Amino acid sequence: MKIEIGNTKPDHFATYWPEQYELFSHFEYACGIPSVLHTITTLKENGKPNVNFNFAASFTGDGDGYFAIVPLMQHSHTYQNIKRSGEFVINFVSKDYYDHCYDTITHNEEDTDELEAGGFHREAAKTVSCPRMQEAFLVLECKLEKELDLSGSGKAALLIGRVNHIAMEEKYAEGIDAKYDDNGFMQIIHAPKNLKTGEGQASAVAVCKVVRVNEEG
Ligand SMILES: Cc1cc2nc3c(=O)[nH]c(=O)nc-3n(C[C@H](O)[C@H](O)[C@H](O)COP(=O)(O)O)c2cc1C
């Protein structure tokens, strides 16, 4: 039997922090869909590096382009930096850097070099002026092409950036390899609820586990 949930937040869904359901839909906690964690690096107006720990971007395209589709809160510095410069870099680091990424959230002041605050090192990008994370095994250099106000309420925006250049660490560049083991893509399981009790606020960090390889693609 399936548990059905509609557009109205179920009454028994517990609230654990103010604005929990203003920032995220109850569907987010009901579905528990895992997402790949990454950071977005941009430059602040004063030239210092800004880092945004992000979990909701996706990556797709067609023969005429590959795109980073990035939901961002419009009040975030990253949103404002991208709107000003039209540029950003997506960085993928392994699970060992989770706490480092988190440190960039707690050091979010205008005067802070957020790469330094997270213990990361700056690496020059090839096609944009904002920096890459040296510790990332994969970086995507992007230029903003489109924007959408997701719910129409001015909270979350969807920014679509064209990927113009990527760089991959050599040992992650061999197909089905380290990208999908313990040191590869880090995922977040964002506070899935027990749908019967409405309780649960724990999130989890996960990695990929390859269960099958299709030789024919
Ligand atoms: C695990 C995790 C995932 C996050 N994912 C996002 C996200 O997808 N979008 C977003 O706008 N903020 C997300 N945040 C919150 C931002 O990282 C945080 O607000 C950050 O300080 C914003 O930085 P900025 O204002 O310099 O852009 C996430 C935080 C954590 C801990």
The ligand as an SDF file (V2000), in Angstrom:
LIG
                    3D

 31 33  0  0  0  0  0  0  0  0999 V2000
   24.2720   20.2050    2.9760 C   0  0  0  0  0  0  0  0  0  0  0  0
   23.8630   21.6060    2.5610 C   0  0  0  0  0  0  0  0  0  0  0  0
   23.2880   21.8220    1.3070 C   0  0  0  0  0  0  0  0  0  0  0  0
   22.8740   23.1050    0.9020 C   0  0  0  0  0  0  0  0  0  0  0  0
   22.3060   23.2830   -0.3170 N   0  0  0  0  0  0  0  0  0  0  0  0
   21.8710   24.5010   -0.7060 C   0  0  0  0  0  0  0  0  0  0  0  0
   21.2290   24.6820   -1.9790 C   0  0  0  0  0  0  0  0  0  0  0  0
   21.0500   23.7180   -2.7450 O   0  0  0  0  0  0  0  0  0  0  0  0
   20.8230   25.9340   -2.3370 N   0  0  0  0  0  0  0  0  0  0  0  0
   21.0110   27.0090   -1.5160 C   0  0  0  0  0  0  0  0  0  0  0  0
   20.6210   28.1400   -1.8920 O   0  0  0  0  0  0  0  0  0  0  0  0
   21.5960   26.8730   -0.2830 N   0  0  0  0  0  0  0  0  0  0  0  0
   22.0220   25.6300    0.1240 C   0  0  0  0  0  0  0  0  0  0  0  0
   22.6190   25.4650    1.3510 N   0  0  0  0  0  0  0  0  0  0  0  0
   22.7840   26.6350    2.2090 C   0  0  0  0  0  0  0  0  0  0  0  0
   23.9720   27.4900    1.7420 C   0  0  0  0  0  0  0  0  0  0  0  0
   25.1430   26.7040    1.6250 O   0  0  0  0  0  0  0  0  0  0  0  0
   24.2310   28.5830    2.7550 C   0  0  0  0  0  0  0  0  0  0  0  0
   23.0800   29.3730    2.8930 O   0  0  0  0  0  0  0  0  0  0  0  0
   25.4060   29.4610    2.3700 C   0  0  0  0  0  0  0  0  0  0  0  0
   25.8390   30.1420    3.4950 O   0  0  0  0  0  0  0  0  0  0  0  0
   25.0650   30.4690    1.3150 C   0  0  0  0  0  0  0  0  0  0  0  0
   26.2500   31.1060    0.9570 O   0  0  0  0  0  0  0  0  0  0  0  0
   26.2710   32.4700    0.1290 P   0  0  0  0  0  0  0  0  0  0  0  0
   25.2870   33.4070    0.7580 O   0  0  0  0  0  0  0  0  0  0  0  0
   27.6850   32.8970    0.2560 O   0  0  0  0  0  0  0  0  0  0  0  0
   25.8870   32.1220   -1.2820 O   0  0  0  0  0  0  0  0  0  0  0  0
   23.0450   24.1940    1.7730 C   0  0  0  0  0  0  0  0  0  0  0  0
   23.6170   23.9740    3.0280 C   0  0  0  0  0  0  0  0  0  0  0  0
   24.0130   22.7020    3.4210 C   0  0  0  0  0  0  0  0  0  0  0  0
   24.6050   22.4900    4.7810 C   0  0  0  0  0  0  0  0  0  0  0  0
  1  2  1  0
  2  3  1  0
  2 30  2  0
  3  4  2  0
  4  5  1  0
  4 28  1  0
  5  6  2  0
  6  7  1  0
  6 13  1  0
  7  8  2  0
  7  9  1  0
  9 10  1  0
 10 11  2  0
 10 12  1  0
 12 13  2  0
 13 14  1  0
 14 15  1  0
 14 28  1  0
 15 16  1  0
 16 17  1  0
 16 18  1  0
 18 19  1  0
 18 20  1  0
 20 21  1  0
 20 22  1  0
 22 23  1  0
 23 24  1  0
 24 25  2  0
 24 26  1  0
 24 27  1  0
 28 29  2  0
 29 30  1  0
 30 31  1  0
M  END
$$$$
